[in-house]
Amino acid sequence: MALVLGCKMLFRRGGTAAFISAVALLIAIPASTNSIYNSISYQTQVIGELVNLGRTYLILSADSRALTDSQVERILASRFVGLGSIDYVLPQRVLVADLATGSGSYTAYIRGVEDVGSFLKTRRAYLNGAIAKGWAEANIGEILARALSIGLQDEVDLAVGDRQVRVKVVGVYRSQTQSDAELLVPIETANILAANNHTVSLIELSLKEGVDSHEALSQITKLLPENVKLVQPQQLREFTQQMNTQTLVFLNVWSLAVYAAVAAASHIAVMKLITESSYELAMLRALGARKHHIYTTVLAYTMATALLGSILGIALGTAGAQVVSTILRWIHRGIELSPFMEPRQALQIVFLALASSVLGCLYPAFKTARVRYVEQPL
């Protein structure tokens, strides 16, 4: 009975509405950011599912961090040539070289392959010109050719350290892959620049259509030495999941400042409420309310107001994000954000808001419960 009377008494105070509004405005911040995150996360997941990863795999050295520092024994490629599940095997060497033309010197990626024609065929590339065959010939990607203003029959000087070679561009290709920003040469040319004929940067292999990938990969793995690793390129789904996880962790850490502000607001509101309600609290003690009744009354009031504020804040944050995204879609047609809140996230926000509010009011509630009613100013 004392709890009900105390809560009614405290709720009639004018500061209750202000406290609920303060909590709502603070909770609206994590609610809106989480709803926007949900929309972006959903879109990236959809994009990841639409990408066809293909059946291509790369063999790299186990300790490599990039293609340019990977070193794999070239003879390893011969182990996979006779396998019935393999469509093609392409050893490749990737180098970062200084590329000098008549207009200046630049840095570019050089990719050396055993068969330039087969490599372009796997990329389904369109070629303007001829396929590079000798060590003094090269094919250039369309993006790199445009960036450096290089055309057919132009000669360029390649240098890696103190090793140099001059090649003639006999073809410009477009594959709509990252190779369009590279210079493609026979592997003999890359070996001259790297001064190493025994290793390559990677071995690219592709599985035939209709082959059980799990069984084929198990067979391939058994042929690999311990110092190499087998990876699949274009792992967009895993990349987007990792980015979404990192973004969510950042938002959760950043939201700690909001919940700290909720705790501070609760502390200030309860202190003000206790000061203004000192007469009523003293009357409750005079009517026989025990210390734990006063303590419970203040906690119940704080939790009730925090609950109302957090629910209102979630509604404001989610609705506000939806309104802003709709306005942005009207202004910019390319923006496709549809913020939404998951029930699990809403419950988490409510729980953290309640915990923060209780934490903020513990000391003033405990202090008020310990004061005898005769000591209260009437």
C-alpha positions as CSV (number, residue, x, y, z in Angstrom):
1,M,0.0,0.0,0.0
2,A,2.8,2.4,0.9
3,L,4.5,1.6,-2.5
4,V,1.3,2.5,-4.5
5,L,0.7,5.7,-2.5
6,G,4.3,6.7,-2.8
7,C,4.4,6.2,-6.6
8,K,1.1,8.1,-7.1
9,M,2.6,10.9,-5.0
10,L,5.8,11.1,-7.0
11,F,4.1,10.9,-10.4
12,R,2.0,13.9,-9.6
13,R,5.1,16.0,-9.4
14,G,5.7,18.3,-12.4
15,G,9.2,17.0,-13.1
16,T,8.0,13.6,-14.2
17,A,7.1,14.7,-17.8
18,A,10.5,16.4,-18.1
19,F,12.3,13.3,-17.0
20,I,10.5,11.1,-19.4
21,S,11.2,13.5,-22.2
22,A,14.9,13.7,-21.4
23,V,15.2,9.9,-21.4
24,A,13.2,9.7,-24.6
25,L,15.4,12.2,-26.4
26,L,18.6,10.3,-25.3
27,I,17.3,6.9,-26.2
28,A,16.2,8.2,-29.6
29,I,19.9,8.4,-30.6
30,P,20.8,4.7,-30.3
31,A,17.3,3.8,-31.6
32,S,17.8,5.8,-34.8
33,T,21.4,4.6,-35.4
34,N,20.4,1.0,-34.9
35,S,17.5,1.3,-37.3
36,I,19.7,2.8,-40.0
37,Y,22.3,0.1,-39.4
38,N,19.6,-2.6,-39.9
39,S,18.7,-1.1,-43.2
40,I,22.3,-0.9,-44.4
41,S,23.1,-4.4,-43.1
42,Y,20.1,-5.9,-44.9
43,Q,21.1,-4.3,-48.2
44,T,24.7,-5.5,-48.0
45,Q,23.4,-9.1,-47.2
46,V,21.2,-9.0,-50.3
47,I,24.1,-7.8,-52.4
48,G,26.3,-10.5,-51.0
49,E,23.8,-13.2,-51.9
50,L,23.4,-11.9,-55.5
51,V,27.2,-12.2,-56.2
52,N,28.2,-15.4,-57.9
53,L,31.5,-16.4,-56.3
54,G,32.3,-18.9,-59.1
55,R,34.5,-22.0,-58.8
56,T,37.9,-20.3,-58.9
57,Y,40.5,-20.8,-56.1
58,L,44.0,-19.4,-55.5
59,I,47.0,-21.2,-54.0
60,L,49.2,-18.7,-52.0
61,S,52.0,-19.0,-49.6
62,A,50.7,-19.5,-46.0
63,D,52.5,-16.4,-44.6
64,S,51.7,-14.0,-47.4
65,R,49.7,-10.8,-46.8
66,A,49.5,-9.7,-50.4
67,L,49.9,-11.3,-53.9
68,T,53.2,-9.5,-54.4
69,D,54.9,-11.1,-51.4
70,S,53.5,-14.6,-52.0
71,Q,56.0,-17.2,-53.2
72,V,54.7,-20.7,-54.3
73,E,56.8,-23.4,-56.0
74,R,56.1,-23.2,-59.7
75,I,56.3,-27.0,-60.1
76,L,53.3,-27.4,-57.7
77,A,51.0,-26.5,-60.6
78,S,51.9,-29.8,-62.3
79,R,50.2,-31.8,-59.5
80,F,46.7,-30.5,-60.5
81,V,47.0,-30.8,-64.3
82,G,45.8,-34.4,-64.5
83,L,42.9,-34.1,-62.0
84,G,39.5,-34.6,-63.6
85,S,37.8,-32.1,-61.5
86,I,40.1,-29.2,-62.6
87,D,39.1,-27.0,-65.5
88,Y,42.3,-25.0,-65.8
89,V,45.5,-24.3,-63.9
90,L,47.2,-20.9,-64.3
91,P,50.5,-20.1,-62.5
92,Q,51.0,-16.3,-62.2
93,R,53.6,-13.9,-60.9
94,V,52.5,-10.5,-59.7
95,L,55.0,-7.6,-59.4
96,V,54.9,-3.9,-58.6
97,A,57.1,-2.3,-61.2
98,D,58.1,1.2,-62.3
99,L,56.5,1.8,-65.7
100,A,58.1,4.5,-67.8
101,T,56.5,6.0,-70.9
102,G,57.2,9.1,-73.0
103,S,55.0,11.2,-70.7
104,G,56.5,10.1,-67.3
105,S,57.2,7.3,-64.8
106,Y,54.4,5.5,-62.9
107,T,54.0,2.5,-60.6
108,A,51.8,-0.3,-61.8
109,Y,51.0,-4.0,-61.2
110,I,52.6,-6.4,-63.7
111,R,51.0,-9.9,-64.0
112,G,53.1,-12.6,-65.7
113,V,51.3,-15.7,-66.9
114,E,52.4,-18.8,-68.9
115,D,49.7,-18.4,-71.6
116,V,48.4,-14.9,-72.0
117,G,45.7,-16.1,-74.4
118,S,44.3,-18.6,-71.9
119,F,44.4,-16.1,-69.1
120,L,42.3,-13.6,-71.2
121,K,39.9,-16.4,-72.2
122,T,39.2,-17.2,-68.5
123,R,38.4,-13.5,-67.9
124,R,36.2,-13.4,-71.0
125,A,38.2,-10.4,-72.1
126,Y,37.7,-8.4,-75.3
127,L,41.1,-7.7,-77.0
128,N,41.9,-4.9,-79.3
129,G,45.1,-6.0,-81.0
130,A,47.2,-9.2,-80.7
131,I,48.0,-11.5,-77.8
132,A,51.4,-11.0,-76.3
133,K,53.6,-14.1,-77.0
134,G,57.3,-13.2,-76.7
135,W,59.0,-11.7,-73.7
136,A,59.3,-8.3,-75.4
137,E,55.5,-8.0,-75.9
138,A,52.7,-7.0,-73.5
139,N,48.9,-6.5,-73.2
140,I,47.6,-3.7,-71.2
141,G,44.3,-3.3,-69.4
142,E,41.9,-0.7,-70.6
143,I,41.8,1.3,-67.3
144,L,45.6,1.4,-67.1
145,A,45.9,2.3,-70.8
146,R,43.6,5.3,-70.4
147,A,45.2,6.5,-67.2
148,L,48.7,6.5,-68.7
149,S,47.6,7.4,-72.3
150,I,49.2,4.2,-73.7
151,G,48.1,2.9,-77.1
152,L,48.9,0.0,-79.4
153,Q,52.5,-0.4,-80.5
154,D,53.7,2.0,-77.8
155,E,56.9,0.9,-76.0
156,V,57.2,1.1,-72.2
157,D,60.2,0.4,-69.9
158,L,59.6,-1.8,-66.9
159,A,61.9,-1.7,-63.8
160,V,62.0,-3.7,-60.6
161,G,64.9,-2.6,-58.6
162,D,68.0,-2.6,-60.8
163,R,66.4,-4.9,-63.4
164,Q,64.8,-3.4,-66.5
165,V,63.1,-4.6,-69.6
166,R,61.4,-2.8,-72.6
167,V,58.2,-4.2,-74.0
168,K,55.9,-3.3,-76.8
169,V,52.1,-3.0,-76.2
170,V,50.5,-5.2,-78.8
171,G,47.0,-5.4,-77.4
172,V,44.5,-3.6,-75.1
173,Y,42.0,-5.7,-73.3
174,R,38.8,-5.2,-71.3
175,S,37.8,-7.9,-68.9
176,Q,35.7,-5.9,-66.4
177,T,37.9,-7.2,-63.6
178,Q,40.8,-5.8,-61.5
179,S,43.1,-7.0,-64.3
180,D,42.0,-4.0,-66.4
181,A,44.3,-1.9,-64.2
182,E,47.3,-4.2,-64.9
183,L,50.0,-4.8,-67.5
184,L,49.8,-8.4,-68.7
185,V,53.1,-10.1,-69.9
186,P,54.4,-13.6,-70.5
187,I,55.8,-15.1,-67.4
188,E,59.3,-15.0,-68.9
189,T,59.2,-11.2,-68.7
190,A,58.2,-11.3,-65.1
191,N,61.0,-13.8,-64.3
192,I,63.5,-11.4,-65.9
193,L,62.3,-8.6,-63.6
194,A,62.1,-10.9,-60.5
195,A,65.3,-12.9,-61.3
196,N,63.6,-16.1,-60.1
197,N,62.3,-18.9,-62.4
198,H,61.4,-21.4,-59.6
199,T,58.5,-19.6,-57.8
200,V,55.3,-17.8,-58.7
201,S,53.1,-15.5,-56.7
202,L,50.0,-17.7,-57.0
203,I,48.4,-20.7,-58.8
204,E,44.9,-20.1,-60.0
205,L,42.7,-23.1,-60.6
206,S,39.1,-23.5,-61.5
207,L,36.7,-26.5,-60.9
208,K,34.7,-27.9,-63.8
209,E,31.0,-27.4,-63.9
210,G,28.9,-30.1,-62.2
211,V,31.8,-31.2,-60.0
212,D,31.2,-31.6,-56.3
213,S,33.2,-28.8,-54.8
214,H,33.6,-30.3,-51.4
215,E,35.0,-33.6,-52.8
216,A,37.2,-31.7,-55.3
217,L,38.6,-29.4,-52.6
218,S,39.3,-32.3,-50.4
219,Q,41.3,-33.9,-53.2
220,I,43.2,-30.7,-53.9
221,T,44.0,-30.1,-50.2
222,K,45.6,-33.5,-49.9
223,L,48.1,-32.4,-52.7
224,L,49.1,-29.2,-51.0
225,P,52.2,-28.8,-48.9
226,E,52.0,-27.3,-45.4
227,N,53.6,-23.9,-46.5
228,V,50.7,-22.9,-48.8
229,K,47.0,-22.0,-48.3
230,L,43.9,-22.4,-50.6
231,V,41.6,-19.4,-50.7
232,Q,38.6,-18.3,-52.7
233,P,38.5,-14.8,-54.2
234,Q,35.5,-12.5,-54.2
235,Q,34.3,-13.5,-50.7
236,L,31.9,-10.5,-50.6
237,R,29.5,-12.1,-48.2
238,E,32.2,-12.7,-45.5
239,F,33.6,-9.2,-46.1
240,T,30.2,-7.5,-45.6
241,Q,29.4,-9.6,-42.5
242,Q,32.7,-8.6,-41.0
243,M,32.1,-4.9,-41.8
244,N,28.6,-5.1,-40.4
245,T,29.9,-6.7,-37.2
246,Q,32.6,-4.0,-36.8
247,T,30.0,-1.2,-37.3
248,L,27.7,-2.8,-34.8
249,V,30.5,-3.0,-32.2
250,F,31.3,0.7,-32.8
251,L,27.7,1.7,-32.4
252,N,27.4,-0.2,-29.2
253,V,30.5,1.3,-27.7
254,W,29.4,4.8,-28.8
255,S,26.0,4.2,-27.2
256,L,27.7,3.8,-23.8
257,A,27.9,7.6,-23.7
258,V,24.1,7.9,-24.2
259,Y,23.4,5.4,-21.3
260,A,25.9,7.3,-19.1
261,A,23.9,10.5,-19.9
262,V,20.7,8.6,-19.0
263,A,22.2,7.6,-15.6
264,A,23.2,11.2,-15.0
265,A,19.8,12.5,-15.9
266,S,18.2,9.9,-13.6
267,H,20.4,11.0,-10.7
268,I,19.6,14.7,-11.2
269,A,15.9,14.0,-11.6
270,V,15.7,11.9,-8.5
271,M,17.7,14.3,-6.4
272,K,15.4,17.1,-7.5
273,L,12.3,15.0,-6.9
274,I,13.4,14.0,-3.4
275,T,14.1,17.6,-2.5
276,E,10.7,18.7,-3.8
277,S,8.9,15.8,-2.2
278,S,10.6,15.8,1.2
279,Y,7.3,16.7,3.0
280,E,5.4,13.8,1.3
281,L,8.2,11.3,2.0
282,A,8.3,12.4,5.6
283,M,4.6,11.9,5.9
284,L,5.0,8.3,4.5
285,R,7.5,7.6,7.2
286,A,5.3,9.1,9.8
287,L,2.4,6.8,8.6
288,G,4.6,3.8,9.2
289,A,6.4,3.2,6.0
290,R,9.7,1.5,6.5
291,K,13.1,2.3,5.0
292,H,12.8,-0.3,2.3
293,H,9.4,1.0,1.4
294,I,10.9,4.5,0.6
295,Y,13.8,2.9,-1.2
296,T,11.5,0.7,-3.3
297,T,9.2,3.6,-4.0
298,V,12.0,5.7,-5.5
299,L,13.3,2.8,-7.5
300,A,9.9,1.9,-8.8
301,Y,9.3,5.5,-9.8
302,T,12.6,5.7,-11.6
303,M,12.1,2.4,-13.5
304,A,8.6,3.3,-14.5
305,T,9.6,6.7,-15.9
306,A,12.7,5.2,-17.6
307,L,10.5,2.5,-19.2
308,L,8.1,5.1,-20.5
309,G,10.9,7.3,-21.8
310,S,12.8,4.4,-23.4
311,I,9.7,3.2,-25.2
312,L,8.9,6.7,-26.4
313,G,12.6,7.2,-27.4
314,I,12.6,4.0,-29.5
315,A,9.4,5.2,-31.3
316,L,10.8,8.7,-31.8
317,G,14.2,7.4,-33.0
318,T,12.8,4.8,-35.5
319,A,10.1,7.1,-36.8
320,G,12.5,10.0,-37.1
321,A,15.0,7.9,-39.1
322,Q,12.2,6.8,-41.4
323,V,10.9,10.3,-42.0
324,V,14.4,11.6,-42.7
325,S,15.1,8.7,-45.1
326,T,11.8,9.3,-46.9
327,I,12.7,13.0,-47.4
328,L,16.1,12.1,-48.7
329,R,14.6,9.7,-51.2
330,W,12.4,12.5,-52.5
331,I,15.5,14.8,-52.8
332,H,18.0,12.1,-54.1
333,R,16.5,9.2,-56.0
334,G,19.6,7.1,-55.5
335,I,19.1,6.8,-51.7
336,E,17.3,3.6,-50.7
337,L,17.3,3.5,-46.9
338,S,14.4,1.9,-45.1
339,P,15.3,2.0,-41.3
340,F,13.6,-0.6,-39.1
341,M,14.0,-1.8,-35.5
342,E,14.3,-5.5,-34.6
343,P,12.4,-6.6,-31.4
344,R,15.7,-7.9,-29.9
345,Q,17.4,-4.6,-30.3
346,A,14.4,-2.7,-28.8
347,L,14.4,-5.0,-25.7
348,Q,18.2,-4.5,-25.4
349,I,17.8,-0.7,-25.5
350,V,15.0,-0.8,-22.9
351,F,17.0,-3.0,-20.6
352,L,20.1,-0.8,-20.8
353,A,18.0,2.3,-20.3
354,L,16.4,0.8,-17.2
355,A,19.8,-0.4,-15.8
356,S,21.3,3.1,-16.4
357,S,18.4,4.8,-14.7
358,V,18.5,2.5,-11.7
359,L,22.2,2.9,-11.4
360,G,21.8,6.7,-11.4
361,C,19.2,6.7,-8.7
362,L,20.7,4.2,-6.3
363,Y,22.6,6.7,-4.1
364,P,19.9,9.3,-3.7
365,A,17.3,6.6,-3.0
366,F,19.5,4.9,-0.5
367,K,20.3,8.2,1.2
368,T,16.6,9.2,1.4
369,A,15.7,5.8,2.9
370,R,18.2,6.3,5.7
371,V,16.9,9.7,6.8
372,R,14.4,9.6,9.6
373,Y,11.1,11.4,9.0
374,V,11.6,13.7,12.0
375,E,14.8,14.9,10.4
376,Q,13.0,15.9,7.2
377,P,12.2,19.7,6.9
378,L,8.4,20.1,7.0
